[in-house]
Amino acid sequence: MKFVADGMLGKLARWLRLAGHDVTYIGDLRVPASEQDDVLLELAKLERRVLLTCDLVLHRRAKRVGIRSAYVESNDVVGQLVEVSKRCGRRIRIEPENSRCPMCNGQLKLAGKSEVKDIVPATVLKAQREFWRCGNCGKIYWHGTHWKTILEMASRYNRMVG
């Protein structure tokens, strides 16, 4: 699915990107605060994105003009993922093969060790077998110590969704 997220949902945007969803995050766009609501609505409409917002007034405004919108109430990212999946009728799956760059939303592609040998630390190169590179910003990802946290969050989400 394609989403556009308001400025209060940066962490949710990153997690949805990890789950392979195309998410435009207003915080990445450097839009003045006074113009953000209009930009969010315009992007949602033009690019057929679901608006994700914690602003009830913005949510209602979107609904009035026929834009799909999900009002997010939880402050916890796992709770937010549950809300989004329920409101959009789609289960969220976090799998590295389908992930997008959590930082810039670019597509991740499998990268060989030879491609990353001069970029990642030698200990990481030796310890890891698989690497992914963002086609947009060039950032390299691997199953490091953070992967355990990602799996724990995914497990928590799965328990909550049922």
Order of alpha helices (4+ residues) and beta strands (2+ residues): beta-alpha-beta-alpha-alpha-beta-alpha-beta-alpha-beta-alpha-alpha-beta-beta-alpha
